[in-house]
Amino acid sequence: MKTVRAFLAVPLTDHIVATAHRIQQELAGRLPAVRWAASDTMHLTLKFFGDVSEPEIARITDILRLAAPRLTAFDTEIAGFGAFPSPRKATVLWLGVGNQAAFRGLHAALEEPLAAAGFRRDERPFTPHLTLGRSKTPLRLSDDLMEKYRHVFCEKMRAEKLVLFESRLRPEGAVHLPLYSIELPPGLKM
């Protein structure tokens, strides 16, 4: 049976993607070992499914369709710079996401019905972020670099859409193809 590599994400505005790309370009000279995320693959991941079959894709889309009326859109922002697991052993460089409580609530609201349908629960606590790049070997980021970008601000945005993507891995980088999307009902605006 054919499978696809799939994940669920909140898409970003063009302005946020352009600002994140500018930050990547600034950092690239100081961090040549980092493999930077392509602009056309930037998003805010809610859930990574891994390899799923066509019937599983149908189950995921059914769950999203049924859950959508109980979810709400919310305001957030992309701001701040950090690294996983830490700036002293950085393997993932990221931009922070505001309104973490709303993102965690959205994740939890979908995690329950997905787990009930047989999809594995996330092993780590959900930490919303925008991945800028990855390094195979841990990097020690300098205090001055962390301070320079600690308060970087991209833009405010409205998280109002969820997209189920297929991720096709290619030698030149991943290609993300939308499989299904839902609009989140309007919520209160800040």
Secondary structure, DSSP 4 states (H G I P E B T S, - for coil): --EEEEEEEE---HHHHHHHHHHHHHHHTT-TT-EEPPGGG--EEEEEEEEEEHHHHHHHHHHHHHHGGG---EEEEEEEEEEES-GGGEEEEEEEES-HHHHHHHHHHHHHHHHHTTPPPPSSPP--EEEEEEEEEEE---HHHHHHHTT-EEEEEEE-EEEEEEEE--TT--EEEEEEEEEPPP----
